[in-house]
């Protein structure tokens, strides 16, 4: 039984935590929060690029570090813990993984080295309005090498150089790669509940695009990309939820009411114990997702869904009850609680909200049972 | 990451599996078979295990154990669980009571009791809980009064598993009511077959009678059968209890796959509200199972497991209750039928529905377990204990 990260992976995690604790505090997060013109923190981003983290799971021959998905998981946890205000997830979990999964040799050779060296910032554009992404009802169309339609919201869509876009073509749904500096692309920044991560509405008006994978394979490829990203996002969620538990626990020990620490009351103790239990359920499920992701196991669909559901629930509970434990202080702009509450909700809906993942999970269990 | 045994673990697993296959049948259904020959079979099987040093694998060889690792014990339990192994009568004695005798007993005690318990000749029970001392067990009232070389015991214990079969017990008593409650306790070995010990089965809410009340009326215990010093009984009890929660935390009944199978047969698997709940149950069950894998990984590496193990019973007990409740509601009015010949799936959901409330209490209530996580894992302050420094007699 070896259901844990290796010593090397733990070392990488410790180094990532050291760096982020020093260089990516909530002061840096707030620089992005409080400035509408900032899409991300350029200083933190530059250092992350320089350390090569974007190439963690990109093979050597494409300019990456050639490590694996487990290494990317431990970095993800630390980025989540630090609320890193950078386009890392969009670039490394969605864009690079989409390329690795479906890209032609030419596409990989052209773009993966640029992801690894930071000259390409990627994003994925699927949503077109309220409700889950439905590949059978897309309004964005691709024909004759041209893409037309509107994607909203696109996380990091305003800062990205390239996008993977889900669109309808003659064979159904397909994935496209678009250089966002091309003619026919216009972008508008969006106001969201999570301003430390930038979002855009992207309008394509006959913009040049090329297929990623086969025409008509868009839905299955998109689902596969979401399964991979779900595991990585689960680690970001665990990092954030873990920090909420620490914050709430420390505050409950310090804050006195009625002559003693509020953490001596069972209403608080049991709430924080519940938080601990949810975080551990999230961690165990995320580890299983990491195993499935790193080994290419057939169990990835149910493992990814369970990781995502457990981590989304853990972060939601931890972030809202962290505010509650802090009382009135927790509802001020100055105290950091709301930063986690904002990020928790973004991460819970960014790759599809829990309801659709519950359905995906049960569907995967049915398929397994039928097999 | 992988779920494989190390070469040494694989070797031990193969050895265990081969040994088990020589002596036992594979398990037919979810639980070991229970019939009139159960106790006889259990004693025989315990003896065979002890003769071959598969009983209490982590105990030192001098005590009749194997001198093995905790991981080997985990592997043994996994493999033994696949067979129709009658082990229940010895779980508490060998898991909790006899280790206490080994830790605090005299050489004479170890000589007299350990081997016979290990070989299944004698059965032990644990006598701590009382009608007015459950979660707050240190508030117990059963009195032991010194009389020459003996102590005279009067009082009542409750929820004693296996008392009706037991030859000996470890008994926690109050020997000094004039000091705070934790400081006036003393632990004894008690002969359960002697005069003055009366065992009465408890008719549980579930309808069964697995647990007992035990009454002590002028029961005489020699001072030489004391475990630990007078007044040190709480420290002795902590050693006993350290093992309990692991023992109670196992998978207790029907889980997500059983209710999924039932829903498929019943034609309700397509119901979207049910599917959402099924997803939650899967996530919780996996959370519990995979957390055990993390613990086993630490054991396998020779490390001390982290506190994550403490989440087990909080999850499983509530989980079982929720699944059974939903299964009954899916059956609508018919769901009240608990006759195994008429109710779907042999009434397994109805039976576990009535068992689940007890599981949320046994071995530490949900509330006490959350206190333990809050205090010992998170380091939050202890609850207010107004009786902590007062003499027990003044409470």
Interface residues (C-beta under 8 A of the other chain):
Chain A: X1 X2 X3 X4 X5 X70 X245 X249 X252 X253 X260 X261 X263 X264 X266 X268 X269 X270 X272 X273 X274 X276 X277 X280 X281 X282 X283 X284 X285 X287 X288 X290 X291 X294 X295 X302 X305 X306 X309 X310 X313 X355 X357 X358 X359 X361 X362 X365 X366 X369
Chain B: X1 X2 X3 X4 X5 X9 X71 X260 X269 X272 X275 X276 X278 X279 X280 X282 X283 X284 X286 X287 X288 X289 X290 X291 X293 X294 X296 X297 X298 X300 X308 X311 X314 X315 X367 X369 X370 X371 X373 X374 X375 X377 X378 X379 X380 X381 X382 X383 X384
